[in-house]
Amino acid sequence: MARAQKLKELFTASEVARFCQVDLKTIHNWSERGEIRHFRTPGRHLRFRRADVLDFLRKYGYPIPDLLAEGRPRVVAVTDDGGAASAAKRALSKQFDVTTSSDALDTLIRAGAEGPDVVVLDAEIGELDALAVIRALGQNESTRNVRTILYADNSDSLKKKALDAGASAFVAKGDTGKLRDTLEALLGLDR
């Protein structure tokens, strides 16, 4: 997606306070408690990276301001089943930019390069591969803000494994409406 101008990547505490509609002191308190990732300039001023602000806003259900939104959210759907990928892409493409992949390694490379908002993993790629991708995305600094959804046949054991590995959600395979609703909820999108 071509961008007319470069996105703003750093924000001040005042800007974040405006996004959250709270007092500046509240942002300082949240920062000191480690609730929102930040760094300090050499002059000791707080700065927040775009990805960290988005992560915080989504975690606590704040609406995403236009300044932070860069068009439609990006989703990478990973499946070995071409039919399932096509169905998911059709169901989601009106609201999300969806790309598909059939390989766990390709997904990790894409996530690092493209920075999708969410990766939807179909358990058909293999339970171990899906869980490994979830763990790897969560452990890498550049992809830790990427949400992951395991899209699989309903199984309490697999659901627990996925959530323990760091998945943001588990959705029963075949329920594309629930998948869309889960994506909207994770991304803090208005209906």
C-alpha positions in Angstrom: 0.0 0.0 0.0 1.6 3.3 -1.1 1.7 6.0 1.5 1.6 9.7 0.5 3.6 10.6 3.6 5.6 8.8 6.2 3.7 7.8 9.3 4.6 9.5 12.5 6.4 7.0 14.6 7.1 8.8 17.9 4.6 10.5 20.2 4.9 12.8 23.3 3.2 12.1 26.6 0.8 15.0 25.9 -0.3 13.4 22.6 -0.8 10.0 24.3 -2.9 11.8 27.0 -5.0 13.3 24.3 -5.5 9.9 22.7 -6.7 8.4 26.0 -8.6 11.6 27.1 -6.7 11.6 30.4 -4.6 14.0 32.3 -0.8 14.2 31.4 0.0 13.1 35.0 -1.9 9.8 34.4 0.3 9.0 31.4 3.4 9.6 33.6 1.9 7.3 36.3 1.1 4.6 33.7 4.7 4.9 32.4 6.3 4.7 35.8 4.2 1.5 36.6 5.2 0.0 33.3 1.7 -0.1 31.8 2.8 1.5 28.6 6.2 1.0 27.0 8.2 4.2 26.6 11.7 5.6 26.6 13.2 8.9 27.7 15.1 11.4 25.6 18.5 12.7 26.8 16.5 15.6 28.2 14.3 13.1 30.2 11.2 13.7 28.2 8.8 10.7 27.7 8.5 9.3 24.1 6.2 6.5 22.9 6.7 4.5 19.8 3.6 4.1 17.5 3.4 0.4 17.9 3.5 0.6 21.7 0.8 3.3 21.7 -1.4 1.1 19.5 -0.7 -1.9 21.7 -1.7 0.0 24.8 -4.9 1.5 23.2 -6.0 -1.9 21.9 -5.2 -3.7 25.2 -7.5 -1.3 27.2 -10.2 -0.8 24.5 -9.5 2.8 23.6 -10.6 3.9 20.2 -7.8 4.2 17.7 -7.3 7.9 16.6 -7.0 8.7 12.9 -3.4 9.9 13.4 -2.5 6.3 14.4 -4.7 4.4 12.0 -3.1 3.9 8.6 -5.9 2.6 6.6 -7.4 -0.8 6.9 -5.8 -3.2 9.5 -3.5 -5.7 8.0 -4.1 -9.4 8.5 -2.0 -12.4 7.4 -4.0 -15.6 7.2 -1.9 -18.7 7.4 -3.4 -22.0 6.1 -2.5 -25.2 4.3 -6.1 -25.4 3.0 -6.5 -23.2 -0.1 -10.3 -23.3 0.3 -10.2 -22.2 3.9 -7.8 -19.4 3.1 -10.1 -18.2 0.3 -13.2 -18.3 2.5 -11.4 -16.4 5.3 -10.1 -13.8 2.8 -13.5 -13.3 1.3 -15.1 -12.9 4.7 -12.5 -10.4 6.0 -11.5 -8.5 2.9 -14.2 -5.8 3.1 -12.8 -4.6 6.4 -9.2 -5.8 6.4 -6.2 -6.0 4.0 -5.7 -9.7 4.0 -2.8 -11.6 2.6 -2.4 -15.4 2.8 0.5 -17.7 3.4 0.9 -21.4 3.6 4.2 -21.6 5.4 5.1 -20.8 9.0 8.6 -19.5 8.1 7.1 -17.2 5.4 4.7 -15.9 8.0 7.4 -14.9 10.4 9.3 -13.2 7.6 6.2 -11.3 6.5 5.4 -10.3 10.1 8.8 -8.8 10.6 8.8 -7.1 7.2 5.2 -6.0 6.8 4.1 -5.6 10.4 0.6 -6.9 10.2 -1.8 -6.1 12.9 -3.0 -9.7 13.3 -1.8 -13.1 12.2 -4.5 -15.7 11.9 -3.0 -19.2 12.1 -5.0 -22.2 10.8 -4.0 -25.3 12.8 -3.9 -27.1 9.5 -0.3 -25.9 9.1 0.4 -28.2 12.0 -0.1 -27.7 15.7 3.6 -27.5 16.5 4.2 -25.0 13.7 1.3 -22.8 14.7 2.4 -22.7 18.4 6.0 -22.1 17.4 4.9 -19.1 15.2 2.8 -17.7 18.1 5.8 -18.0 20.5 8.2 -16.5 18.0 6.1 -13.5 17.2 5.7 -12.8 20.9 9.4 -13.1 21.7 10.7 -10.8 18.9 10.9 -7.1 19.7 9.7 -6.1 16.2 6.7 -8.4 16.2 5.5 -8.5 19.8 2.7 -6.1 19.1 1.2 -8.4 16.4 -1.9 -10.1 17.7 -2.3 -13.8 16.9 -5.5 -15.9 16.6 -5.4 -19.7 16.3 -8.2 -20.7 13.9 -8.8 -24.4 14.5 -11.3 -27.2 15.2 -12.7 -26.7 18.6 -10.5 -28.4 21.1 -10.1 -27.3 24.8 -6.6 -28.8 24.9 -5.4 -26.9 21.7 -7.1 -23.7 22.9 -5.2 -23.9 26.2 -1.9 -24.6 24.5 -2.4 -21.7 22.1 -3.3 -19.2 24.8 -0.4 -20.4 27.0 1.9 -19.9 24.0 0.7 -16.2 23.8 -2.1 -16.3 21.3 -4.5 -13.4 21.6 -7.6 -15.5 20.9 -8.8 -18.9 19.7 -11.7 -19.1 17.2 -13.4 -22.4 16.1 -12.7 -23.1 12.5 -15.4 -22.4 10.0 -17.0 -19.6 12.0 -15.8 -16.6 9.9 -18.3 -14.3 11.6 -16.8 -15.0 14.9 -13.3 -14.6 13.4 -14.3 -11.1 12.1 -15.8 -10.2 15.4 -12.7 -11.3 17.3 -10.5 -9.3 14.9 -12.6 -6.2 15.5 -12.5 -6.7 19.3 -8.7 -7.2 19.3 -8.1 -4.2 17.1 -10.5 -1.9 19.0 -12.5 -1.2 15.9 -15.9 0.5 16.0 -18.7 -1.4 14.5 
